[in-house]
């Protein structure tokens, strides 16, 4: 029966056109597989020319987009019919696959096996592209890149498609206006035709790249922070693949987000979001990450010319953002006003000029293009460090290596570090020198030079920030831990000097652990380094808890320090006690001394004499644990521990107390002093709480009246405000996104204030409200970042499995009970979050595997396993839950999503 006869008979029987259409769609899959005769009819019609192959192909391409035809076997049968007809016809693809008059095509086929061969034939028909406009080329380029980045293609098809992409790239040229017009057309096309469950691919978005960059900087000391070369590049690669942006669009969004972060930074250097830190990252670190990203992408088809063209286009777009560039320069001038160490005669250097210089230095833009962007750059003088290194006839790295020695005076060293701080281009060299020296001195147990290096670093806080941006600073802690745990003075000629040098290493390690909130074990070269040795120095032991070795050392040291008849500390005592043991018993020594003073078994002069030992170079490296132990006991015993607070005042307010000890202890001290119970302490000649508070405020740089009772500074917030931190963090992220700023959310810190499930429930409630206000795209990107961005697994549990397994079922139950309007909106939000998070997780996994060359599940479980269980759970609940059924239907009807997760095929 012909199609005409079928239509006529249906009309005569009173069957509506819609019913005929539905019947044909629904039964085509089973009919083709059950009745091979129908396939034979189609094959005969094609071979005899009754049905032209070009007409069949055109109809097949259009029909393949329909959700009802998303069946692999059916599409394969139809595709193979077209291929067999072409191969037996003896005709060229032009004329067989497409009509001779049809000169413009769009690559839409998403099949992997048979469709690969089919797509190659389609592309071979594209021989004359002279009539394709730049705007059309950008649209086709977006389609082609989408296929290249989201599907696993055969090598032959990938090569053909990459050639097609290159032809389109050359066709677009360098006309900035044409590029902008093409991007607008591409965005319109995405809005009108490609907004499936993966969400709109908005190419004017700073949320995604803003969250990415904020994470790289805030978590710079973690596994996937700025200091981790391969892991940071893997996260950037995964983000590029997930967004499906063309390289020039991705680079543009990344650079705009980077300058947005600079523009919204603080001009004060004591702030975590300071201008100096962001300038150091954007100018000193980001160009090198982009260079590494380019090398990674080259292994998967992106050429150096493509990447340079993308960077050139991104910089051209950035040059149009005069408002953003102006705001960056305003913050820079404000920062210079706060910086008393900067040379007042130095001319201000434009941030964008510094950035372009570093891009040129690492080799990802061309010199002619850089000069065309900023003609003044050709005449830009050398920086001070470059000039000094040139005068000495050496590179900057060699020059810095020669200057960072123990022979340099503290003043000269401080001046050098300030020069480095002001020149981000030197930061990489500085980090390389420090890493080389630290490793060398640690291996040779050269405590003298290692002591000088660590003392230099912990006295200059920004030097630690520079290191954390360029290298895994936690690896330096591993070297320090090895020395601290194994060193003894048994064979040392001068044990007092050796212990003092070791003390600087201890203070450096404690400073790094506290500053970057490193608490979990560190894995380096397959070995696990535990940080409890330095983080638990405040523990006070009962005497019967001590091991025989520790108990013997405690008795000997207590007598030497807090016995009026003792002769003090001699070399023999230092040789017989390992520094590690002394570090562990110091808090117990002071706890017992305070108790003895309270019971009048110890007089005040003896207590003061004992404390004086710890304020000297020999033992001051133990004071962080001692002060924290005293504060802990004061918090628990309050008025029953008056001598503990006196000990804190004596040590903390002494001019001999190291500044690093004050910095590490002042926040905890101020939190304790804000307690009403502590306010009740009677003032005495030896105890003045306002003096302690003034010392802490001065150390932290807080301009506050030391006699005040309230505590408002953000660094020392009360516990009640701390518990509200997750909600406040989500609110601020959404608020920044609404103002087109770069949002940030510290997920690890949020999880330290609440449980993962509670945090995800809170996140959902806030996103639900935001999506009802029309912010669906922002919600999608924020949720994807929270769920799919890899973090230090030892510090934060993976949230994607927790959300899918624990939180999502409860959300579905709640949505089932909601009114229709609210239910529809929340169901759409759930579908969007699920599809986007799983897709991003897949690309992150792939990027980690290819860039880091290791197979590990950075999100707790493979995304395929999470998807498989989710699909099973939704199918099990679809009859009793309309929300589950809708989610399953929406996910299964998305061709892009089903391609990545075939377990959702309907």
C-alpha positions in Angstrom: 0.0 0.0 0.0 1.4 3.4 -1.1 1.5 6.4 1.2 -1.2 8.0 -0.9 -3.4 4.9 -0.5 -2.8 4.8 3.2 -3.8 8.5 3.5 -6.9 8.0 1.4 -8.1 5.0 3.3 -7.5 6.7 6.6 -9.6 9.7 5.5 -12.5 7.5 4.3 -12.5 5.6 7.7 -12.7 8.9 9.6 -9.2 8.6 11.2 -7.8 12.0 12.0 -4.4 13.1 10.7 -3.0 13.4 14.3 -4.0 9.8 15.0 -2.3 8.6 11.8 0.8 10.6 12.7 0.9 9.2 16.3 0.4 5.7 14.9 3.3 6.0 12.5 5.6 7.5 15.2 4.7 5.0 17.9 4.7 1.8 15.9 7.6 2.5 13.6 10.2 1.1 16.1 8.4 -2.2 16.6 7.2 -2.4 13.0 10.7 -2.1 11.5 12.1 -4.7 13.8 9.1 -7.1 13.8 8.2 -6.9 10.1 11.3 -6.9 7.9 9.0 -6.7 4.9 8.5 -3.0 5.5 12.3 -2.6 5.4 12.3 -4.4 2.1 9.5 -2.1 0.8 11.6 0.9 1.7 14.8 -0.6 0.2 13.0 -1.4 -3.0 11.4 2.1 -3.2 14.9 3.6 -2.7 16.7 1.4 -5.2 14.1 1.9 -7.9 14.1 5.6 -7.5 10.4 5.8 -6.4 11.7 7.4 -3.2 14.8 9.6 -4.0 17.5 8.9 -1.4 18.1 12.7 -0.9 14.4 13.0 0.1 14.7 10.1 2.4 17.8 11.5 4.0 16.3 14.9 4.5 13.2 13.4 6.1 15.3 11.1 8.2 17.4 14.0 9.6 14.3 16.0 10.6 12.6 12.9 12.1 15.7 11.9 14.1 15.2 15.0 16.2 11.8 13.8 17.5 11.8 12.2 21.0 9.6 9.4 19.8 12.2 8.2 17.4 15.1 8.2 19.9 15.6 4.4 19.6 19.1 3.2 18.6 18.0 0.2 16.6 15.4 2.1 14.6 17.8 5.0 13.8 20.5 2.5 12.8 18.1 0.7 10.4 17.0 3.9 8.7 20.6 5.2 8.6 21.8 1.9 7.0 19.1 2.1 4.4 20.4 5.5 3.3 24.0 4.3 3.3 23.3 1.1 1.3 21.3 3.1 -1.3 24.2 5.5 -1.7 26.9 2.8 -2.0 24.9 0.9 -4.7 24.0 4.0 -6.7 27.5 4.8 -7.8 26.7 8.5 -7.4 28.7 11.1 -5.5 27.4 12.2 -2.1 26.2 15.4 -3.7 23.2 14.2 -5.6 22.8 11.0 -3.7 22.8 12.2 0.0 21.6 15.7 -0.7 20.0 17.3 -3.8 22.3 19.0 -6.2 20.5 22.3 -5.6 20.9 22.1 -1.8 24.3 23.8 -1.0 23.9 24.5 2.7 23.8 21.9 5.4 24.1 21.7 9.2 25.8 18.9 11.0 23.0 17.5 13.2 23.5 13.8 13.3 24.3 12.5 16.8 24.6 8.8 16.1 27.9 7.2 17.0 28.4 4.1 14.8 26.4 4.2 11.5 25.9 7.9 11.7 29.6 8.5 11.8 30.0 7.2 8.2 26.9 9.1 7.2 28.2 12.4 8.7 31.5 12.0 6.8 29.6 11.7 3.5 27.6 14.8 4.4 30.7 16.8 5.2 32.3 15.7 1.9 29.5 17.6 0.1 30.6 20.9 1.5 33.1 22.0 -1.1 32.3 25.7 -1.7 31.9 27.9 1.5 32.3 31.2 -0.3 28.6 32.0 0.2 28.6 31.3 4.0 28.6 34.5 6.1 30.8 35.0 9.2 27.6 34.9 11.4 26.5 31.6 9.8 30.0 30.2 10.2 29.9 31.0 13.9 26.6 29.1 14.2 27.9 26.1 12.4 31.1 26.3 14.4 29.1 26.1 17.6 27.3 23.0 16.3 30.5 21.3 15.3 32.3 22.1 18.5 29.3 20.8 20.5 29.6 17.5 18.7 33.4 17.4 19.1 33.3 18.1 22.8 30.3 16.2 24.0 30.4 12.9 21.9 33.0 10.2 21.6 33.6 10.0 17.8 35.5 7.7 15.6 39.0 8.9 14.7 38.0 9.3 11.0 35.0 11.4 11.7 36.9 13.5 14.3 39.5 14.3 11.7 37.0 15.3 9.1 35.0 17.3 11.6 38.1 19.1 12.9 38.9 20.1 9.3 35.4 21.5 8.9 35.9 23.5 12.1 39.2 24.8 10.9 37.6 25.9 7.6 34.9 27.7 9.5 37.5 29.4 11.8 39.4 30.7 8.8 36.2 31.9 7.2 35.3 34.1 10.2 38.5 36.1 10.1 39.4 38.8 12.6 36.4 41.2 12.1 35.4 41.9 15.7 32.0 43.2 14.7 31.2 40.0 12.7 32.3 37.9 15.7 30.0 39.8 18.0 27.0 39.6 15.6 27.6 35.9 15.2 27.6 35.4 18.9 24.3 37.2 19.1 22.8 35.0 16.4 24.2 31.9 18.1 22.6 32.9 21.4 19.3 33.5 19.7 19.5 30.0 18.1 20.3 28.4 21.4 17.4 30.2 23.1 14.9 29.2 20.4 15.9 25.7 19.5 18.4 24.0 21.8 17.2 24.6 25.3 16.7 21.0 26.4 17.2 19.8 29.9 20.9 20.7 29.9 19.9 24.4 30.0 20.6 27.4 27.8 24.2 27.7 26.8 24.4 31.4 27.6 27.6 32.9 26.2 27.4 36.1 28.2 27.7 34.4 31.5 30.3 35.3 34.2 28.8 33.0 36.9 30.4 29.8 35.7 33.9 31.2 35.2 33.6 33.4 38.2 32.8 30.4 40.5 35.7 28.5 38.8 38.3 31.3 39.4 37.1 32.0 42.9 37.5 28.4 43.7 41.0 28.2 42.3 42.1 31.1 44.5 40.2 30.4 47.7 41.2 26.7 47.6 44.6 27.4 46.2 46.4 25.1 48.7 44.0 22.1 48.0 44.2 19.4 45.4 42.2 21.3 42.8 43.4 24.8 43.6 45.6 27.1 41.7 48.7 25.6 43.3 48.0 22.2 41.7 49.1 22.4 38.1 47.5 19.4 36.5 44.4 19.3 38.7 43.7 23.0 38.1 44.0 22.5 34.3 41.8 19.4 34.5 39.0 21.5 36.2 39.4 24.2 33.5 39.3 21.6 30.8 36.2 19.9 32.2 34.4 23.3 32.5 35.2 24.1 28.9 33.8 20.7 27.8 30.7 21.1 29.9 29.8 24.5 28.7 30.4 23.5 25.0 31.7 26.9 24.4 34.0 27.5 21.5 37.5 28.3 22.6 37.2 32.0 21.9 34.0 32.2 23.9 35.5 30.3 26.8 38.6 32.5 26.8 36.5 35.6 26.7 34.3 34.6 29.6 37.3 33.5 31.6 39.1 36.8 31.1 36.0 38.9 31.8 35.4 36.9 35.0 39.0 37.3 36.0 38.9 41.1 35.7 35.5 41.1 37.4 37.1 39.3 40.4 39.9 42.0 40.4 37.4 44.8 40.2 35.3 43.6 43.1 38.4 42.8 45.3 39.3 44.7 48.5 42.0 47.3 48.4 43.2 46.2 51.9 45.9 43.5 51.8 44.8 41.8 55.0 41.7 40.5 53.3 41.4 37.1 51.7 39.9 38.8 48.6 42.5 41.5 48.5 43.5 43.2 45.3 47.1 42.2 45.7 46.1 38.5 45.9 43.9 38.7 42.8 46.5 40.7 40.9 49.0 38.1 41.8 46.7 35.4 40.4 45.5 37.1 37.3 48.8 38.5 36.2 51.2 36.0 37.7 49.4 32.7 37.6 46.5 32.6 35.2 48.7 33.0 32.0 50.6 29.9 33.0 47.5 28.0 33.6 46.1 29.1 30.2 49.4 27.9 28.6 49.1 24.5 30.3 45.4 24.4 29.2 46.5 25.0 25.6 49.0 22.2 25.7 46.3 19.9 27.2 43.8 20.8 24.4 46.4 20.3 21.7 46.5 16.6 22.6 42.8 16.5 21.7 42.6 18.4 18.4 42.9 22.1 19.3 45.9 23.6 17.4 48.2 26.3 18.7 46.9 28.6 16.0 43.3 28.0 17.2 44.2 28.8 20.7 46.1 31.9 19.8 43.1 33.1 17.7 40.8 32.4 20.6 43.1 34.4 23.0 43.3 37.3 20.5 39.5 37.3 20.1 39.1 37.3 23.9 41.5 40.2 24.4 39.7 42.2 21.7 36.4 41.6 23.5 38.0 42.5 26.8 39.3 45.8 25.4 35.7 46.8 24.8 35.0 46.6 28.5 36.3 50.0 29.4 34.1 50.1 32.5 35.7 46.9 33.9 39.2 48.0 33.1 38.6 51.4 34.7 37.3 49.8 37.9 40.4 47.5 38.1 42.6 50.6 37.9 40.6 52.3 40.6 41.0 49.4 43.0 44.7 49.4 42.1 45.2 53.0 43.0 43.3 52.5 46.2 45.5 49.6 47.0 48.6 51.7 46.4 47.2 54.2 48.9 47.0 51.6 51.5 50.4 50.2 50.7 53.1 52.1 52.6 55.9 49.9 51.3 55.4 50.6 47.6 57.7 53.1 45.9 55.8 56.4 45.8 57.9 57.4 42.7 56.9 54.3 40.7 54.5 55.0 37.8 51.3 53.0 38.1 51.3 50.1 35.7 48.0 49.2 34.0 46.7 45.8 35.0 45.7 44.9 31.5 49.2 45.8 30.2 50.8 43.6 32.8 48.4 40.8 31.9 49.2 41.1 28.2 52.9 41.1 28.9 52.6 37.9 30.8 50.5 36.3 28.1 53.2 37.3 25.7 56.0 36.0 28.0 54.5 32.5 28.2 53.9 32.4 24.5 50.1 32.2 24.0 49.7 35.5 22.1 51.9 37.0 19.4 54.1 40.1 19.8 52.5 42.0 16.9 49.0 41.4 18.3 50.2 42.5 21.8 51.6 45.8 20.4 48.4 46.4 18.4 46.4 46.0 21.6 48.7 48.5 23.5 51.3 50.4 21.4 52.8 51.8 24.6 53.9 48.3 25.6 56.7 48.4 23.1 58.3 51.2 25.1 57.4 49.9 28.5 60.5 49.9 30.7 61.8 46.9 32.5 60.6 46.3 36.0 63.0 46.8 38.9 63.8 43.2 39.3 64.3 42.7 35.6 66.7 45.6 35.6 68.6 44.4 38.6 68.9 40.9 37.1 70.0 42.3 33.7 72.6 44.4 35.5 74.0 41.2 37.1 73.9 39.4 33.7 71.5 36.7 34.8 67.9 35.6 34.8 65.4 36.7 37.4 65.4 33.2 38.9 69.2 33.1 39.3 69.1 36.6 40.7 66.5 35.7 43.3 68.4 32.6 44.2 71.5 34.6 44.9 69.6 37.1 47.1 67.5 34.8 49.3 70.4 33.7 51.5 71.2 33.8 55.2 73.9 36.4 54.4 71.3 39.0 53.6 70.1 41.3 56.4 66.5 41.2 57.4 66.0 44.7 56.0 67.4 43.7 52.6 65.3 40.5 52.5 62.2 42.4 53.4 62.9 45.0 50.6 63.5 42.1 48.1 60.2 40.4 49.1 58.3 43.7 48.6 59.8 44.1 45.1 58.7 40.5 44.3 55.2 41.3 45.7 54.8 44.3 43.4 55.9 42.4 40.3 53.6 39.4 39.6 55.7 38.4 36.6 58.5 37.3 39.1 56.2 35.2 41.3 56.7 32.0 39.4 60.4 32.3 39.6 60.2 33.1 43.3 58.1 30.0 44.0 60.5 27.8 42.0 63.5 29.1 44.0 61.8 28.5 47.3 60.7 25.0 46.3 64.2 24.1 45.2 65.8 25.5 48.3 63.3 24.0 50.7 63.7 20.5 49.1 67.5 20.8 49.1 67.8 22.0 52.7 65.3 19.4 53.9 67.1 16.5 52.2 70.5 17.5 53.6 69.1 18.4 57.0 70.6 21.9 56.7 68.7 23.4 59.6 70.5 26.7 59.6 69.6 27.7 56.0 66.1 26.1 56.2 65.5 28.0 59.4 66.4 31.3 57.7 64.1 30.5 54.7 61.1 29.5 56.9 61.6 32.5 59.2 61.6 34.7 56.1 58.4 33.2 54.8 56.3 33.3 58.0 57.3 36.9 58.7 56.0 37.9 55.2 52.5 36.7 54.9 52.1 37.6 51.2 55.1 35.4 50.4 53.0 32.4 51.5 50.2 33.5 49.3 52.5 33.7 46.3 53.8 30.1 47.0 50.2 28.8 47.4 49.2 30.2 44.0 52.1 28.5 42.2 52.9 25.3 44.0 51.4 22.7 46.4 52.4 24.4 49.6 51.2 21.4 51.5 54.2 19.5 50.1 56.5 21.8 51.9 54.7 20.8 55.1 55.5 17.2 54.3 59.2 18.0 54.3 58.8 19.9 57.5 56.9 17.1 59.2 59.6 14.6 58.3 62.3 16.7 60.0 60.2 17.6 63.1 59.2 14.0 63.7 62.6 12.4 63.2 65.1 15.0 64.4 67.0 14.6 67.6 70.0 16.5 69.1 71.9 13.5 70.4 74.9 13.9 68.1 74.6 17.7 67.6 77.5 19.9 68.7 75.3 22.9 69.7 71.9 21.5 70.6 70.5 24.9 71.7 71.1 26.4 68.3 69.8 23.3 66.6 66.6 23.4 68.6 66.1 27.1 67.9 66.5 26.5 64.1 64.1 23.6 64.3 61.7 25.9 66.1 61.5 28.2 63.0 60.5 25.2 60.9 57.7 24.4 63.4 56.4 27.9 63.4 56.4 28.0 59.6 54.5 24.7 59.4 51.9 25.8 62.1 51.4 29.1 60.2 50.8 27.4 56.9 48.4 24.8 58.4 46.4 27.6 60.1 46.4 30.1 57.2 45.3 27.6 54.6 43.1 25.6 57.0 44.9 22.3 56.2 43.7 19.7 58.7 43.5 16.4 56.9 46.4 14.1 56.1 48.6 15.1 53.1 49.4 12.5 50.4 52.7 13.0 48.6 54.3 10.4 46.4 52.0 7.7 47.8 53.0 8.4 51.4 50.6 9.8 54.0 51.7 12.6 56.2 49.5 13.3 59.3 49.3 16.8 60.6 48.1 16.0 64.1 51.7 16.4 65.4 51.3 20.2 64.8 47.6 20.6 65.1 47.2 18.8 68.5 50.0 20.5 70.4 47.4 22.1 72.7 46.3 18.8 74.1 46.7 18.5 77.9 47.4 14.9 79.0 46.7 13.3 82.3 50.0 11.9 83.6 48.8 8.3 83.4 48.0 8.8 79.7 51.6 9.5 78.8 53.9 6.8 77.5 57.0 5.9 79.6 59.2 8.0 77.3 56.8 11.0 77.5 56.3 10.6 81.2 60.1 10.6 81.9 60.6 13.7 79.7 57.7 15.5 81.5 59.2 14.8 84.9 62.7 16.0 83.8 61.5 19.1 82.1 59.0 20.1 84.8 61.8 20.0 87.4 64.2 21.9 85.2 61.7 24.7 84.5 59.3 25.0 87.4 61.6 23.9 90.3 63.2 26.8 92.2 66.2 24.5 93.1 66.8 23.6 89.4 69.8 24.8 87.5 67.8 25.3 84.4 68.1 23.8 80.9 71.4 22.3 79.9 72.7 20.6 76.7 72.4 17.2 78.2 68.6 17.7 78.7 68.2 18.8 75.1 70.2 15.8 73.8 68.1 13.3 75.7 64.7 14.7 74.6 63.5 14.6 71.0 62.0 17.9 70.0 58.8 16.2 68.9 58.2 15.0 72.5 58.9 18.4 73.9 56.3 19.9 71.6 53.8 17.3 72.7 54.3 17.8 76.5 54.6 21.6 76.6 50.9 22.3 77.1 50.8 19.7 79.9 53.8 21.3 81.6 52.0 24.7 81.8 48.7 23.1 82.8 50.3 21.4 85.7 52.3 24.6 86.6 49.0 26.7 86.6 47.4 24.1 88.9 50.3 24.0 91.2 50.3 27.8 91.4 46.6 27.8 92.2 47.2 25.3 95.0 50.1 27.4 96.3 52.6 24.6 95.6 54.4 26.9 93.2 55.2 30.6 93.9 54.8 33.4 91.4 58.5 34.1 90.9 59.2 30.4 90.0 56.2 30.5 87.5 57.5 33.7 85.9 61.0 32.2 85.7 59.7 29.1 84.0 57.7 31.2 81.5 60.8 33.2 80.7 62.5 30.0 79.2 59.6 29.8 76.7 59.9 33.4 75.7 63.4 32.9 74.5 64.6 31.5 71.1 65.1 28.1 72.7 61.5 27.2 73.4 59.2 29.9 72.0 58.2 27.6 69.1 56.1 25.6 71.6 54.0 28.6 72.6 51.1 28.2 70.1 50.1 24.9 71.8 50.6 26.3 75.3 48.4 29.4 74.7 45.6 27.4 73.1 45.7 24.9 76.0 45.4 27.7 78.5 42.5 29.2 76.6 40.7 25.9 76.4 41.0 25.3 80.1 39.8 28.9 80.8 36.8 28.3 78.6 35.9 25.2 80.6 36.8 26.4 84.1 36.3 30.2 83.9 36.7 31.7 87.3 38.3 28.6 88.6 41.3 29.2 86.3 42.6 32.7 87.1 46.2 31.8 86.8 45.7 30.4 83.3 44.6 33.8 82.0 47.5 35.5 83.8 49.8 33.1 81.9 48.2 34.0 78.6 48.6 37.7 79.3 52.3 37.3 80.3 53.2 35.3 77.2 51.0 37.0 74.6 51.7 40.6 75.7 55.5 40.1 76.2 57.7 41.9 73.7 59.6 38.7 73.3 56.5 36.8 72.1 57.0 36.1 68.3 54.5 37.9 66.1 53.6 34.7 64.4 52.5 33.2 67.7 50.3 36.2 68.4 48.8 36.0 64.9 48.0 32.3 65.4 46.5 32.8 68.9 44.8 36.2 68.8 41.5 35.1 67.1 40.9 32.3 69.6 41.8 34.6 72.4 39.4 37.3 71.4 36.6 34.8 70.9 37.2 33.6 74.5 37.4 37.2 75.9 34.0 38.0 74.4 32.3 35.5 76.8 30.3 37.0 79.6 31.8 34.5 82.0 35.3 35.9 81.2 34.0 39.5 81.6 33.4 38.6 85.2 37.1 38.1 86.0 38.2 40.7 88.6 40.9 43.1 87.5 44.2 42.9 89.4 47.7 44.2 89.1 48.8 41.1 87.2 45.6 40.7 85.1 44.1 43.2 82.7 41.8 41.8 80.0 41.8 45.1 78.1 45.6 44.8 77.7 45.2 41.3 76.2 42.4 42.5 73.9 44.4 45.5 72.7 47.4 43.3 71.9 45.2 41.0 69.9 43.5 43.8 68.0 46.9 45.3 67.2 48.2 42.0 65.9 45.1 41.4 63.6 45.1 45.0 62.4 41.7 45.7 63.9 40.9 49.3 64.7 38.8 48.8 67.8 38.4 50.0 71.4 40.0 47.3 73.6 37.6 48.1 76.4 34.5 47.2 74.2 32.4 44.2 75.2 30.8 43.4 71.9 32.6 41.5 69.3 31.9 42.3 65.7 34.9 41.7 63.5 34.3 39.1 60.8 37.4 37.2 61.7 36.2 36.5 65.2 32.5 36.1 64.8 30.5 34.5 67.6 29.2 30.9 67.2 25.7 32.1 66.6 26.8 33.9 63.4 29.0 31.0 62.4 26.1 28.7 62.3 24.3 31.1 59.9 27.4 31.1 57.6 26.1 28.6 54.9 22.8 30.5 54.4 24.7 33.8 54.2 27.2 32.4 51.8 24.4 31.2 49.4 22.6 34.5 49.7 25.8 36.4 48.8 26.5 34.2 45.9 23.1 34.8 44.4 23.3 38.5 45.1 26.7 38.8 43.3 25.3 36.9 40.3 22.3 39.3 40.1 24.7 42.2 40.0 26.7 40.5 37.2 29.7 40.0 39.6 31.8 36.9 40.1 30.0 34.8 42.8 31.9 32.8 45.3 30.8 30.1 47.8 33.1 28.3 50.2 31.6 24.9 50.2 34.2 23.4 52.5 33.7 26.0 55.1 29.9 25.6 54.8 30.3 21.9 55.5 32.3 22.7 58.6 29.3 24.5 60.0 26.5 22.1 59.1 26.0 18.5 57.7 26.2 17.9 54.0 22.5 16.9 53.7 21.4 20.0 55.7 23.6 22.2 53.5 22.1 20.7 50.3 18.5 21.2 51.7 19.4 24.8 52.5 20.8 25.2 49.0 17.7 23.8 47.4 15.4 26.0 49.3 17.3 29.1 48.3 17.6 28.0 44.7 13.9 27.3 44.6 13.1 30.8 45.6 15.6 32.2 43.1 14.3 30.1 40.2 10.7 31.4 40.9 12.1 34.9 40.3 13.3 33.9 36.8 16.9 33.0 37.7 16.8 29.4 36.5 20.1 29.7 34.6 22.0 31.1 37.6 20.6 28.4 39.8 21.7 25.7 37.4 25.3 27.0 37.3 25.5 27.5 41.0 24.1 24.1 41.8 26.4 22.4 39.2 29.4 24.1 40.8 28.4 22.9 44.3 27.7 19.3 43.2 30.2 18.7 40.4 33.3 20.7 41.3 35.9 18.4 42.8 37.3 19.3 46.2 39.7 17.8 48.8 37.9 14.6 49.6 39.6 14.5 53.1 38.2 17.9 53.9 34.7 17.8 52.2 32.6 14.7 51.3 31.6 14.4 47.7 28.1 16.1 47.4 26.9 14.6 44.1 26.1 11.1 45.4 24.7 12.6 48.7 22.3 14.8 46.7 21.2 12.1 44.3 20.8 9.3 47.0 19.8 11.1 50.2 18.4 14.6 49.4 16.7 14.1 46.0 14.2 11.4 47.2 12.9 13.7 49.9 12.6 16.6 47.5 10.6 14.5 45.1 8.2 13.5 47.9 7.8 17.1 48.9 7.2 18.3 45.3 4.6 15.7 44.8 2.5 17.4 47.4 2.9 21.0 46.0 0.3 22.9 44.0 0.5 22.6 40.2 2.3 25.9 39.5 4.9 25.5 42.2 5.3 21.8 41.4 6.0 22.5 37.7 8.6 25.1 38.5 10.4 23.0 41.1 10.3 19.9 38.8 11.9 21.9 36.1 14.6 23.1 38.5 15.3 19.5 39.6 15.6 18.3 36.0 17.9 21.1 35.1 20.2 20.5 38.2 20.3 16.7 37.7 21.1 16.9 34.0 23.7 19.7 34.3 25.4 18.3 37.4 25.8 14.8 35.9 27.0 16.1 32.5 29.6 18.4 34.3 30.7 15.5 36.4 31.2 13.3 33.4 33.4 15.9 31.7 35.4 16.6 34.9 36.0 12.8 35.3 37.2 12.6 31.7 39.4 15.7 32.1 41.1 14.4 35.3 41.7 11.0 33.5 43.3 12.6 30.4 45.1 15.6 31.9 46.3 14.0 35.2 46.7 10.6 33.5 45.2 8.7 36.4 41.9 7.0 37.0 40.3 8.3 40.2 36.8 9.2 41.2 37.2 12.7 42.3 33.4 13.1 43.0 33.2 10.0 45.2 31.6 7.7 42.5 31.7 7.6 38.7 29.0 9.7 37.2 27.8 6.7 35.2 27.2 4.8 38.4 25.3 7.7 39.9 23.2 8.0 36.8 22.5 4.2 36.7 21.2 4.2 40.3 19.2 7.4 39.7 17.5 5.9 36.7 16.6 2.8 38.6 15.2 4.8 41.5 13.1 7.0 39.2 11.7 4.0 37.3 10.8 2.3 40.5 8.8 5.3 41.7 7.3 6.6 38.5 3.9 4.9 39.0 3.4 6.3 42.5 5.2 9.7 41.9 4.3 12.0 39.1 7.4 14.1 39.8 9.6 11.0 39.3 7.8 10.2 36.1 8.2 13.7 34.8 11.9 13.8 35.6 12.5 10.4 33.9 10.6 11.5 30.8 12.4 14.9 30.5 15.9 13.3 31.0 15.1 10.5 28.5 13.8 13.0 25.9 17.1 15.0 25.8 19.3 13.6 23.0 22.5 15.3 24.4 21.8 13.9 27.9 20.9 10.4 26.7 24.1 10.3 24.5 26.2 10.7 27.6 23.9 8.5 29.9 22.2 5.9 27.7 20.8 4.3 30.8 18.0 6.9 30.5 16.9 5.8 27.1 13.1 5.5 27.1 
